[in-house]
Amino acid sequence: MLKFLILNSHKIKNFIAIVLYRIRLIPKDFEGKARSLFLREKYNKTFLRSKLEYNKNGYYYLEPMPNLNFLNEYYEKTYWQSRTDINYPVRLRDIEHFDKIINFYKFFNSNTKKILNFGAGHGGVSFLFHAANHDIYNYDFGATKKNPFNERWHNIQSIDDTNLKFDLIYGSHSLEHVHDINKTLEIFKRISKPDSVYFFEVPNCLNNKIISPPHTYYFTRKFFLNKFSKVDYCKTFSGSKEMESEQGDVIRFHTCLA
């Protein structure tokens, strides 16, 4: 029993918070987070009503796909409000990504680059690249906005109609949340330069085909190998360890278009 309580303490606390919110006994200081947990539980049912369909390009997707308005509402009202890691700007994963990019593409830090952090969330590599004198553009929902710097730091509302061209398009655990992956890749193509770098990390779903709200897409390495004519790197990882097989929990991919 003690082991069960320890392993499930987070779920138990969330359950208690939701119950107290429903019966209106939650303390005021915790009301906002409890409300987001309650809504998240409610909205998750929409995801779970869908099924996973396979696309021959190497990914699974929700069918039917939740509509865009629903997804926007979900993230604005529930996603980051029910999490605390938004307040921890740099993680080991971010450092590993930054290190991989600047060491594989030796030219990258030679001058100031425009960087799109797609689904910026907690900030992550944005802080590291800003410290390396690059121009940062964070794209995410309003709840994630941070303004720690007066220069070279931007929060953008939309990439659909931007005229900017980026030297690096970076997404860490973001592609699996989009509404239309093909449209997203077309936008990336339009806002890229001929020698832009792409870097993405996503969950590896080859061995785990289970709907996990709010993920809308579930990728395998085959997706990146099929969608990009040039692939510099595409491996699975377990934690910080590169795997020789497909057994890793995540896929790390990067390429330079040139």
C-alpha positions as semicolon CSV with decimal commas, in nm:
position;residue;x (nm);y (nm);z (nm)
1;M;0,000;0,000;0,000
2;L;0,282;0,242;0,091
3;K;0,456;0,176;-0,243
4;F;0,131;0,239;-0,430
5;L;0,078;0,571;-0,249
6;I;0,433;0,685;-0,324
7;L;0,418;0,589;-0,693
8;N;0,076;0,748;-0,740
9;S;0,102;1,047;-0,507
10;H;0,075;1,299;-0,792
11;K;-0,241;1,137;-0,931
12;I;-0,392;1,114;-0,583
13;K;-0,327;1,483;-0,513
14;N;-0,482;1,580;-0,847
15;F;-0,786;1,363;-0,776
16;I;-0,836;1,524;-0,434
17;A;-0,798;1,873;-0,587
18;I;-1,063;1,797;-0,852
19;V;-1,306;1,659;-0,593
20;L;-1,262;1,964;-0,371
21;Y;-1,310;2,193;-0,671
22;R;-1,632;2,016;-0,769
23;I;-1,780;2,051;-0,421
24;R;-1,646;2,409;-0,392
25;L;-1,421;2,346;-0,094
26;I;-1,087;2,411;-0,266
27;P;-0,884;2,693;-0,101
28;K;-0,870;3,010;-0,309
29;D;-0,493;2,983;-0,359
30;F;-0,538;2,650;-0,539
31;E;-0,863;2,721;-0,720
32;G;-0,703;2,813;-1,056
33;K;-0,491;2,500;-1,079
34;A;-0,777;2,279;-0,958
35;R;-1,008;2,428;-1,222
36;S;-0,753;2,355;-1,497
37;L;-0,719;1,996;-1,373
38;F;-1,097;1,958;-1,375
39;L;-1,125;2,095;-1,730
40;R;-0,833;1,883;-1,848
41;E;-1,005;1,567;-1,724
42;K;-1,323;1,676;-1,901
43;Y;-1,152;1,766;-2,231
44;N;-0,945;1,446;-2,236
45;K;-1,263;1,252;-2,303
46;T;-1,279;1,415;-2,648
47;F;-0,933;1,285;-2,734
48;L;-1,017;0,938;-2,609
49;R;-1,327;0,918;-2,828
50;S;-1,101;0,921;-3,135
51;K;-0,908;0,629;-3,280
52;L;-0,551;0,608;-3,408
53;E;-0,518;0,582;-3,785
54;Y;-0,189;0,505;-3,959
55;N;-0,039;0,709;-4,241
56;K;0,210;0,535;-4,469
57;N;0,457;0,821;-4,417
58;G;0,527;0,685;-4,072
59;Y;0,289;0,834;-3,819
60;Y;-0,043;0,777;-3,647
61;Y;-0,306;1,048;-3,604
62;L;-0,636;1,098;-3,426
63;E;-0,947;1,019;-3,627
64;P;-1,156;1,221;-3,599
65;M;-0,911;1,501;-3,532
66;P;-1,036;1,746;-3,264
67;N;-1,114;2,080;-3,425
68;L;-0,873;2,371;-3,397
69;N;-1,095;2,579;-3,170
70;F;-1,117;2,291;-2,924
71;L;-0,739;2,247;-2,920
72;N;-0,681;2,619;-2,867
73;E;-0,927;2,621;-2,579
74;Y;-0,767;2,313;-2,426
75;Y;-0,419;2,466;-2,417
76;E;-0,525;2,811;-2,306
77;K;-0,740;2,684;-2,020
78;T;-0,568;2,368;-1,901
79;Y;-0,225;2,271;-2,026
80;W;0,030;2,497;-1,857
81;Q;-0,206;2,610;-1,580
82;S;-0,198;2,259;-1,436
83;R;0,183;2,229;-1,454
84;T;0,463;2,387;-1,253
85;D;0,758;2,323;-1,487
86;I;0,681;2,642;-1,682
87;N;0,879;2,816;-1,406
88;Y;1,197;2,613;-1,465
89;P;1,345;2,760;-1,782
90;V;1,633;2,522;-1,865
91;R;1,646;2,143;-1,838
92;L;1,912;1,884;-1,918
93;R;1,727;1,804;-2,240
94;D;1,752;2,167;-2,353
95;I;2,126;2,171;-2,287
96;E;2,171;1,850;-2,486
97;H;1,976;1,995;-2,780
98;F;2,173;2,320;-2,774
99;D;2,502;2,132;-2,755
100;K;2,402;1,904;-3,043
101;I;2,313;2,193;-3,272
102;I;2,619;2,410;-3,214
103;N;2,861;2,117;-3,232
104;F;2,711;1,950;-3,539
105;Y;2,667;2,278;-3,727
106;K;2,997;2,449;-3,645
107;F;2,899;2,760;-3,840
108;F;2,590;2,829;-3,631
109;N;2,740;3,064;-3,371
110;S;2,949;3,256;-3,624
111;N;2,690;3,535;-3,638
112;T;2,347;3,625;-3,500
113;K;2,073;3,394;-3,625
114;K;1,692;3,416;-3,615
115;I;1,555;3,122;-3,416
116;L;1,195;3,003;-3,398
117;N;1,119;2,801;-3,085
118;F;0,798;2,633;-3,200
119;G;0,592;2,545;-2,894
120;A;0,836;2,728;-2,668
121;G;0,665;2,639;-2,341
122;H;0,908;2,679;-2,051
123;G;1,164;2,855;-2,272
124;G;1,439;2,595;-2,275
125;V;1,687;2,647;-2,557
126;S;1,558;3,002;-2,610
127;F;1,755;3,111;-2,303
128;L;2,066;2,925;-2,417
129;F;2,059;3,063;-2,771
130;H;1,985;3,411;-2,640
131;A;2,297;3,388;-2,425
132;A;2,485;3,294;-2,744
133;N;2,373;3,627;-2,898
134;H;2,095;3,497;-3,123
135;D;1,756;3,657;-3,198
136;I;1,479;3,453;-3,035
137;Y;1,117;3,417;-3,146
138;N;0,897;3,209;-2,915
139;Y;0,572;3,071;-3,052
140;D;0,319;2,924;-2,810
141;F;-0,005;2,999;-2,633
142;G;-0,049;3,313;-2,425
143;A;-0,016;3,133;-2,092
144;T;0,351;3,058;-2,164
145;K;0,470;3,411;-2,239
146;K;0,789;3,526;-2,070
147;N;0,967;3,857;-2,120
148;P;1,301;3,825;-1,938
149;F;1,496;4,038;-2,189
150;N;1,442;4,370;-2,362
151;E;1,650;4,282;-2,666
152;R;1,655;3,983;-2,905
153;W;1,353;3,821;-2,736
154;H;1,009;3,806;-2,899
155;N;0,678;3,629;-2,835
156;I;0,484;3,584;-3,158
157;Q;0,113;3,516;-3,185
158;S;0,106;3,350;-3,526
159;I;0,342;3,197;-3,780
160;D;0,073;3,170;-4,049
161;D;0,126;3,519;-4,185
162;T;0,474;3,615;-4,068
163;N;0,722;3,751;-4,323
164;L;1,021;3,643;-4,114
165;K;1,272;3,384;-4,235
166;F;1,437;3,171;-3,969
167;D;1,784;3,019;-3,955
168;L;1,672;2,754;-3,707
169;I;1,326;2,605;-3,665
170;Y;1,328;2,417;-3,337
171;G;1,054;2,213;-3,173
172;S;1,092;2,002;-2,861
173;H;0,784;1,787;-2,794
174;S;0,566;2,019;-3,000
175;L;0,496;1,851;-3,335
176;E;0,285;1,586;-3,164
177;H;0,041;1,861;-3,058
178;V;-0,035;2,025;-3,394
179;H;-0,372;2,023;-3,568
180;D;-0,242;1,950;-3,919
181;I;0,113;1,820;-3,960
182;N;0,125;1,874;-4,337
183;K;0,012;2,235;-4,307
184;T;0,266;2,289;-4,028
185;L;0,550;2,157;-4,246
186;E;0,437;2,378;-4,535
187;I;0,453;2,682;-4,306
188;F;0,801;2,580;-4,191
189;K;0,908;2,556;-4,554
190;R;0,776;2,904;-4,628
191;I;0,952;3,067;-4,331
192;S;1,283;2,886;-4,385
193;K;1,597;3,001;-4,561
194;P;1,778;2,782;-4,817
195;D;2,029;2,681;-4,547
196;S;1,798;2,670;-4,243
197;V;1,847;2,409;-3,972
198;Y;1,552;2,203;-3,843
199;F;1,569;2,031;-3,504
200;F;1,281;1,829;-3,360
201;E;1,231;1,592;-3,070
202;V;0,908;1,394;-3,038
203;P;0,792;1,082;-2,850
204;N;0,880;0,759;-3,026
205;C;0,547;0,586;-3,087
206;L;0,667;0,280;-3,280
207;N;0,628;0,063;-2,972
208;N;0,360;0,261;-2,788
209;K;0,043;0,309;-2,992
210;I;-0,181;0,445;-2,716
211;I;-0,374;0,773;-2,725
212;S;-0,208;1,013;-2,485
213;P;-0,405;1,341;-2,455
214;P;-0,342;1,603;-2,575
215;H;-0,119;1,445;-2,844
216;T;-0,278;1,448;-3,188
217;Y;0,009;1,287;-3,383
218;Y;0,222;0,984;-3,295
219;F;0,551;0,960;-3,486
220;T;0,803;0,695;-3,581
221;R;1,149;0,757;-3,727
222;K;1,003;0,666;-4,065
223;F;0,813;0,996;-4,066
224;F;1,131;1,205;-4,067
225;L;1,308;0,977;-4,313
226;N;1,012;1,005;-4,553
227;K;0,927;1,374;-4,514
228;F;1,277;1,520;-4,546
229;S;1,490;1,462;-4,854
230;K;1,805;1,526;-4,649
231;V;1,851;1,385;-4,298
232;D;2,163;1,468;-4,097
233;Y;2,059;1,278;-3,786
234;C;1,762;1,071;-3,672
235;K;1,798;0,844;-3,367
236;T;1,592;0,727;-3,073
237;F;1,691;0,811;-2,717
238;S;1,622;0,671;-2,374
239;G;1,683;0,962;-2,140
240;S;2,021;1,101;-2,246
241;K;2,137;0,773;-2,402
242;E;2,135;0,730;-2,778
243;M;1,990;0,392;-2,873
244;E;2,113;0,171;-3,154
245;S;1,764;0,035;-3,215
246;E;1,410;0,174;-3,219
247;Q;1,365;0,115;-2,847
248;G;1,417;0,472;-2,727
249;D;1,136;0,675;-2,574
250;V;1,194;0,976;-2,800
251;I;1,316;1,055;-3,151
252;R;1,575;1,329;-3,209
253;F;1,601;1,458;-3,563
254;H;1,791;1,739;-3,727
255;T;1,887;1,850;-4,075
256;C;2,032;2,149;-4,257
257;L;1,841;2,225;-4,576
258;A;2,157;2,328;-4,764
